[in-house]
Every structure is written in structure tokens, then in C-alpha cells.
Amino acid sequence: MANRFNILIHKLAQRRALRRWTDLAKAARNMDLADLRAIRVDARALNRPLREVIHVADSRLMLPLIGSNAIQSPANSDWSYRPELWRGPIEPRGIAAVRTKAKLGTEAMVFHDCKISELTLRQIRNTHEHDLAPFGLTMDVFKFDGTYLSLVLNLPETAVQGLKKKHLLRMDAVVEMEKPLEIFARLNIKHGPNTEQIVRELPLNQDEVMVEFDLAYTRLNEKRAERIWVELIFGGPQMNQIILRDITFSRRPRAEL
């Protein structure tokens, strides 16, 4: 009963405040300048928390939900992962004139050799009905005077736990771009003093793409596997906008022959 009473009082107070600010908005054009200045201070003080509430509410109520880890991994997968950049909000949300080794959250880092950086990165909110990832990454590249541009994704420790040479490591991506370009994915597995590498080109003739890395063709020392990172290498990125809507990784044992 008390809760219903409190809700009623809250609604009445909200209506009264809305009515007051509606009347002030109508009267503002003919109001005395001293009074208008005071009202502006109050309005600005209200505007900040209101905009913050709207921003947080829109972000949390949009689909897919923030923190969603729905992944379409292949059958028999024993590990799957969506990096934090596509799973939840990161800091900073965007970077202009990106310097090499700039970090995006705790797992991603950008590398390039441009003398003058005209690269902008921004985390965006996915809103398409078919999106599984809550967030995406937009890369705007203007003039590019370097020879390479890459995005490094460090995978968590769980990626190497139980890792065997019989495993297939798969990367799924949803990619959009203004004009065609080449994107390569380089898998790196550190085991002891050595690092195994496998390079695959993403087949970008469709929005949703997939590449697999077969560890049977490596010299992986299973007992000494320490960490895994994947480097996305963008060829000829100048004057282009690249949107990575989603990136996920999964692992499954190869079928026995």
C-alpha cells in the first residue's frame, strides 16, 4: 500500500514539474532578462542528468542487450568468445588522429606507421534486428601515408587452456565497408620462446565471413601454450570506412579420420 502511495506522489510531482517547465518555455520569449538568466541556470542543471538518464536508458534498452554473449558457434565447440569491444562499452569510446599502439579497452590495440594519422576509431551501438553483438567498431581512414594498419585482439587465458594441435580455431566476423579492400587475419600463439603464426585472408564477398586456423599444421608445444592474439591487417585502407559489426572466436576439435 505504501509503495502505491509513493508511486502516486511521484507521478503528481512529475506532472507538476512538467507543467511548470512547459509554462516557462512558453513565457521565455517575453521574460525579463534577469529572470530568464536565472531560469537558464536551472534548466541547464536539469538538462545534464536528464540527458545522462536518456543516454543510459537508450543504451540499455536497445537490442541486442549490453553484455549479450550470444554466439553462433559450430557444433562440438569447447570454447567461444566475443571480445569486450563488441560485448560492452569501452573507454575511450572513440579516438581521433589515432597514434600507433593506441588502446581500445583492455584487449585491443591499433598499430600503423603513418607519419600523419588521419585515422578515427569509434565504438558504435548495433541496432539491426539481426545483430547479435551489442556494439561494433567503425574505422574511418582518410589519407593514409603508411605501409600497414592493423588491429590486434588479445584473447583471454581461457583460449589456451586445453589447447591441442587437433583444434580448429575459428573467427567469425560481420564486416561492412564503403569500398572493397583486403583484410587478413594472422593468428599468433606463443608457446615458450616460440610463436606460431597462421595467416588467412577474409573472404569479403559477403557481410558475414569466417576463417579457420588448423593447428595441425603448426609446431605448437601444447604443454607450453601461453597466450593467443589475432591481428587484423587492412590492405589499402585509405579513403574508406570499415565497420566491424561483430567478431567472435570459437574452438573445436577436428573430426577424427
C-alpha positions in Angstrom: 0.0 0.0 0.0 2.8 2.4 0.9 4.6 1.6 -2.3 1.5 2.5 -4.4 1.1 5.8 -2.4 4.8 6.7 -3.1 4.3 6.0 -6.8 1.2 8.2 -6.9 3.1 11.1 -5.1 6.0 10.7 -7.6 3.6 10.9 -10.6 1.9 14.0 -9.2 5.3 15.7 -8.6 6.4 14.8 -12.1 3.3 16.2 -13.7 3.7 19.4 -11.7 7.3 19.8 -12.7 6.4 19.1 -16.4 3.6 21.7 -16.3 5.9 24.3 -14.7 8.7 23.9 -17.3 6.1 23.8 -20.2 4.8 27.2 -18.9 8.3 28.6 -18.6 9.2 27.5 -22.1 6.1 29.4 -23.4 6.9 32.5 -21.4 10.7 32.6 -22.1 10.4 34.8 -25.2 8.8 37.7 -23.3 10.5 37.1 -19.9 12.6 39.7 -18.2 16.3 39.1 -19.0 17.4 38.8 -15.3 14.7 36.2 -14.7 15.5 34.4 -18.0 19.2 34.2 -16.9 18.2 32.5 -13.6 15.8 30.1 -15.3 18.5 29.2 -17.8 20.8 28.2 -14.9 18.1 25.9 -13.5 17.3 24.4 -16.9 21.0 23.6 -17.6 21.3 22.0 -14.2 18.3 19.7 -15.1 19.5 19.1 -18.6 22.7 17.2 -17.6 21.1 14.5 -15.5 18.2 14.2 -17.9 20.5 13.6 -20.9 22.5 11.1 -18.9 19.4 9.2 -17.9 18.2 9.1 -21.5 21.6 8.1 -22.8 21.9 5.2 -20.3 18.3 4.1 -20.8 18.6 4.1 -24.6 21.8 2.2 -24.4 20.5 -0.5 -22.0 17.0 -0.9 -23.6 18.2 -1.2 -27.2 18.6 -4.6 -28.7 20.8 -6.5 -28.6 21.2 -6.1 -24.8 24.6 -4.9 -23.5 26.6 -7.8 -22.2 24.9 -10.3 -24.5 27.2 -13.1 -25.4 25.0 -14.9 -27.8 27.4 -16.6 -30.2 26.6 -18.9 -33.1 29.5 -21.3 -32.6 29.9 -24.5 -34.6 28.7 -27.9 -33.1 31.2 -29.6 -30.7 32.9 -26.2 -29.9 34.6 -26.4 -26.5 35.4 -22.7 -26.2 33.9 -19.5 -27.7 34.4 -15.8 -27.0 33.4 -12.3 -28.1 36.0 -9.6 -27.3 34.9 -6.9 -25.0 35.0 -4.3 -27.8 31.9 -5.9 -29.3 30.3 -7.0 -26.0 30.2 -3.9 -23.8 31.1 -0.2 -23.6 34.8 0.6 -23.5 36.9 3.6 -22.6 37.7 5.6 -24.5 34.6 5.2 -26.8 36.4 7.0 -29.7 39.8 8.2 -30.8 40.7 10.8 -33.4 44.1 11.1 -35.1 44.9 7.6 -33.7 48.5 7.0 -32.8 50.2 3.7 -33.2 49.8 1.4 -30.1 46.6 3.2 -29.1 44.5 1.0 -26.9 40.8 0.4 -27.2 39.6 -1.0 -23.9 41.9 -3.7 -22.3 42.1 -6.2 -25.2 42.5 -4.2 -28.5 45.4 -2.2 -29.8 46.0 -0.4 -33.1 49.3 -0.4 -35.0 50.3 1.7 -38.0 53.4 3.5 -39.4 51.7 6.7 -40.6 53.7 10.0 -40.3 50.4 11.9 -40.1 47.5 10.0 -38.7 44.1 10.6 -40.4 42.5 7.6 -38.7 39.5 7.7 -36.5 38.1 4.9 -34.4 34.7 4.9 -32.7 32.7 2.2 -30.8 29.1 2.3 -32.0 25.9 0.7 -30.8 24.5 -2.0 -33.0 20.7 -1.7 -33.6 19.9 -4.0 -36.5 17.4 -6.8 -35.9 19.9 -9.4 -36.9 22.8 -8.1 -34.8 24.0 -10.4 -32.1 26.7 -8.1 -30.7 25.6 -5.1 -28.7 28.5 -2.9 -30.1 30.5 -2.5 -33.3 33.7 -0.7 -34.3 33.9 2.0 -37.0 37.2 2.8 -38.6 37.3 6.0 -40.7 40.5 6.2 -42.8 41.2 9.3 -44.8 44.7 10.0 -46.3 47.0 7.1 -45.4 50.7 7.6 -45.9 51.9 4.4 -44.1 52.6 0.9 -45.2 50.5 -1.1 -42.7 47.4 -0.8 -40.5 46.4 -3.5 -38.1 44.1 -4.1 -35.1 45.4 -6.6 -32.5 42.9 -8.5 -30.4 44.4 -10.3 -27.3 42.4 -13.3 -26.4 41.9 -14.4 -22.7 43.8 -17.1 -20.9 40.8 -19.5 -21.5 41.8 -19.6 -25.2 44.9 -21.6 -24.4 43.5 -23.8 -21.6 43.3 -27.3 -23.0 44.6 -26.2 -26.4 45.7 -29.1 -28.7 47.2 -29.4 -32.1 44.0 -31.2 -33.1 42.0 -28.0 -32.6 40.5 -25.8 -35.3 40.3 -22.1 -34.2 37.6 -20.2 -36.0 36.9 -16.5 -36.4 33.5 -15.2 -37.5 33.1 -11.5 -38.5 30.4 -9.2 -39.7 32.1 -6.6 -41.9 30.8 -3.5 -43.8 32.8 -1.1 -45.9 32.4 1.8 -48.3 34.6 0.2 -51.0 36.4 -3.2 -51.3 39.7 -3.8 -49.6 41.7 -6.8 -48.4 41.7 -7.9 -44.7 44.0 -10.6 -43.4 43.8 -12.3 -40.1 47.0 -13.5 -38.5 46.8 -16.0 -35.6 49.7 -15.8 -33.1 50.2 -18.5 -30.5 53.1 -18.0 -28.0 54.5 -21.3 -26.6 57.7 -20.9 -24.6 60.2 -18.9 -26.5 58.5 -19.5 -29.9 55.4 -18.1 -31.6 53.4 -20.0 -34.2 51.7 -17.9 -36.9 48.9 -18.7 -39.4 47.6 -16.1 -41.9 44.2 -16.3 -43.6 42.5 -13.8 -45.9 38.9 -12.9 -45.0 36.5 -13.7 -47.9 34.8 -10.4 -48.1 32.3 -11.2 -50.8 29.6 -11.3 -48.1 28.7 -9.4 -44.9 29.2 -12.4 -42.6 32.6 -14.0 -43.1 34.5 -16.9 -41.5 38.1 -18.2 -41.4 39.6 -21.2 -39.7 43.1 -21.9 -38.4 44.1 -25.5 -38.4 46.7 -26.0 -35.6 47.7 -29.4 -37.0 50.0 -27.5 -39.4 51.9 -25.8 -36.6 54.7 -26.8 -34.4 52.7 -26.0 -31.3 54.1 -27.3 -28.0 50.7 -28.0 -26.3 52.3 -28.0 -22.8 53.8 -24.6 -23.1 51.0 -22.6 -24.8 50.9 -19.2 -23.0 48.7 -16.8 -25.0 46.9 -16.1 -28.2 46.4 -12.9 -30.1 44.9 -12.2 -33.5 46.0 -9.4 -35.8 43.6 -8.0 -38.4 45.6 -6.4 -41.2 43.9 -3.9 -43.5 45.3 -3.6 -47.0 44.9 -0.3 -48.9 42.6 1.3 -46.3 42.8 4.9 -47.4 39.6 6.9 -48.0 37.4 4.2 -46.6 35.0 3.5 -43.8 35.2 0.0 -42.3 32.6 -1.2 -39.8 33.3 -4.4 -37.8 29.8 -5.2 -36.6 30.9 -8.3 -34.7 33.9 -10.6 -34.2 33.7 -13.9 -32.3 36.1 -16.7 -31.8 35.4 -20.4 -31.2 37.4 -23.6 -30.9 36.6 -27.2 -31.7 38.5 -30.5 -32.1 39.0 -31.7 -35.7 37.0 -34.7 -36.6 39.0 -37.9 -36.3 39.9 -39.6 -39.5 
